[in-house]
Amino acid sequence: MPNPMFNERTMQSAPATWAPPEPSTIAPPMSDGPVSTWRPQVMTINGVITATATLFVLFLASAAVGWIMAEPEIVVLPDGREFQQSGIPMLAWGGLIVGVALVFLLMFKPHLARIVAPIYALAQGLFVGAISRGYETYYTGIVIQAAGATAAVFGVMLVLYRLRIIKVTQKFRMIVTTATMGVMVFYAIAFVIRLVAGADSVNFLSSPSLLGIGFSVLVAGLAAFNLALDFDFIERGAEEGLDKKFEWYAAFGLLVTIIWLYLEMLRLLAKLRER
């Protein structure tokens, strides 16, 4: 699922919980009594890391359940040959639908992230675990490869961002966000077309052709660039003192991007195995 959540509108609509008083309201210093240094809790990078780790634990636990639910069946052909057939259970499809709905909910209600983000992690985990089992049934070892590739891309993007080799400017945000929304709309249209005209009507999405592989590389690269937007939001949010509840919002957005990147890696590796 593409992650268009971290944009300027979100940052501007999330004011800091502390700010210095206006010059006209500054009172003379107190001559007696203690001076309070209390400040409301604000967003920190360590807080985002803790929230992200919590969501990943929930996600992986749910993915394990989805993996078990999607255990393949042994099908015996009339000639006596056997093969494994895997499918995604209805509950896992329900997890996908709930996950997509929660993404749109938090785009407009970010203050609910502390409640909604764990539910998203559990719901999406069911689907990701089930679809991963399906891929593993037909392409042995692909899940480990996709997970490793996702971790490698995450690490590379983090290093490039920290070294400021990738600079998140307003133009960069606009390009990545617009492209992400475009991919989201395309996937939605393709899904509807395939429901109406059949699974083969938009076959290049799963085709091992050069066009299909090129499209997967393009989308996986776009997901990687969304990681830079995530890092930028987290860093700026901590610097500007956003409310602490936005730690969960930032962790949620990061999880959305990583899941999207992982699924694109699965699709790309499957196409490459078909070549």
N, C-alpha and C positions, 0 to 999 in steps of 0.2 A: 504494500500500500504506500503510494507516494506520500510525502510528508510536507505539505504546504503550510504548516502551522506557524513556523517561526518567521514572522515578517515584521515590518515596521509598525503595522497597525496593532499587532499584539504587544509590542514593546511600548508603544505610546499609550495604550489603554491600560497598562499595568504600572501605575505610579509607584514610586518608592514609598516605603512606610516611614521614612524619616527624611527630613530636610531642614537646613538651618533656617531660623526665623528671618522674616523680612527686616531690613535695616531699621525701619521705623518702629518695629516692635521690640527691639533689643532693650532689655531693662538694664539698669546699672548693676554692676556686680554686687552680690550679697556680701555684707560685712560680717555676718555671723551665721552659724549653722552650717551643716554639711551641704555640699553641692552634689546633686544627683547626676550620675553618669549613665543612667539607664537609657537604653534604646530598644525599641521593638525589634523582634527577631527578623532578620533579613536573609535573603537567599545567599548561599555560599556554594562554592564549587564542591567542597567536601559533602555538603548536604545533598547536592545533586548526585554525587557518586553513591552515597548511601541509598538514596531513593531508587536509583537505577539498579543497584545490586539487588534490592528487595524485589523489584519488578522482574528481574531476570530469574530469581529463584522461583517465583510463582509461575513464570512463563515456562521454565524448563520442567517443573513438576507437572504442569498441565500438558506439556508436549509429550511427556512420558506416557500419560494416560491416553492421549490421542494415538500414540504409536502402538500401544497395546490393543486399542480398539480396532485399528486398521490391519489386524493380522491377516495375511493373505490366505486364500482358500486354494486347496489343491483340486484342480479340474482334470478329469480323466476324459480324453477324447475317445471316440468310437474305435479307433485303431489301437487303443491301449496306451497311447502316449499321455504323459502327465505334464502339466505346467501350473505355475502359480498365478492366480488372478487376485488383484488387489483393488479395493475401492475405498472411497471416503465415506464413512458413516454419516448419517443424517445429523447426528449431534455435532460432528465436526463442521459440517456445512453451517449449522446454526451458530457455531462459534465464529465463523468468518463473517456472517451477516451482523452479528452483535458487535464484532470488532470494528467493522466499517461504520456502523451507526455511531459508535462511541467516539470515533475519530472526528466525525462531523459535529458531534455534541460538544467536544472540548474545543473545537475551533471557535465556537461562539461562547462557551462557558468555561474558560480556563480555570476559574476558581474552584471548580468541582474535581480537579485532577486528582486530589488526594484520595477521593472515593472511587472515581471512575477508572483511573489508571490500573489499579490492581484487578478490577473486573475485566478490563481489556486484556491484560496479560494472561489471565486464566482462559478467557474465551478464545483468543487468538492462538494460544498454545495448543488447544485441542486440534485446531485446523492444521497448524504447521506440523505438529507431530504426526497427524494422519497422512498428510500429503508427503511428508518425508519418508514415511514407511512405504508408500506407494512407489516413490522414486527408487528407494533402496531395493525393492522387490525386483525391479527390472534392470537396475544398474547398480550392481554390488559395489559398495564403497563410496557411492556418490555423496552421501550425506556428510561423511567425514571430510571429503574434499571441498564441498560447498561451505561447510562450517569453517574450515581452515582458510579458504579463500576470503570469506567474509571477515574473519579476524585479521587477516593480513591487510586487506583494504582499509579496515578501520584504523589499524596501527599506522599505516602509511599516511592516511589523511590527517591523523592527529599530529604526526611529526611535521608534515608539510604546513599545517595550520600554525603550529607552535613556532616554527621557524619563519613564519610569515612569507613562505614561498607562495602559498595561496592566501591572497588578501580578500577578505569579504567586504567589498564595497557595495554601495547602493545599486550600482549597475549589475554587479555580480548577483546580488539577491534577486533583482528583477528578472534577470535572464533565467536563473535556476528555478525560481518560483513559477514563472510563466511556462517553462518547458515541463515542469512537474505537473502542473494543472493540465497541460495538453495531453500528457501521457495518461493521466487519470481519466480524462474525458474519452480518449481513444479506447482504453480498456473497457470502459462502460459501454461504449457503442459496439465494440467487438463482441462483448458478452451478449448483448441483446440480439445482434445479428446471428450469432451462433445458436441461440435459443430458437430463433425463428427459421433460419435457413439450414441448420445442421452444423455439426462440429467441424466439418471440413470447409465451411464457407470462408473462414479467415485462417487458412491453414498455415500461413507463414509464421504465425506466432509459435507454433511447435515444430515447424519444418526445419530440418538440418541444412537447408539451402544457405547460400551465401547471404541472401537477404534476411533470412530468419536469424542467422548467427550475428550478422551485423546489427540488426535491431536489438538483440539481447545485449550485445556489447554496449550499444548506445544507452540503453535504459539502465544497465548496471552502472555505467559511468555517471549517469545522472543521479542515481541513488547515492553514489559515493560523494558527489558534490553537495548533496543535501546534508551529509555529515558535517561539512564545513559550516553550513548555516546553523546546525545544531550547536556546534562548538562556539560559534560566534554569539548565539543567543545566551548560552550559559555564561560565557565570559562577561558579556555586557550586562547581563542581569545581576551578576554578583557585584560588578563595579558600580552599578547605579543603585544598588540597594533595593531590589524588588522584594516584595513580601515573601516570606519563607515558603508560603504555599506554592510558589512558582517553581520550587525545586521539583515537585512532583510533575508539574506541567513540562518542565524541561526533560525530566527522565522519561516521561511518556513519549514525547516527540522523538527522543533518541532511540527508544525501543521500536517505534513505528518504522524509522528509517532502517535500522539494522535488520528487522524482519523482512522489509521490502528488498533490501540488498541480498539477503540470504536466499529468498525465493527466486530472485533473478539469477543468482549464481547456480541454483539447482537447474533452472531452465536452460541456461547457457551450457552447462556441463553435459546435460542430457543431449543437447543438439550436437555437441562436439563428439560424443560417444557414437552417435548415429552416422558420422561421416565415414 
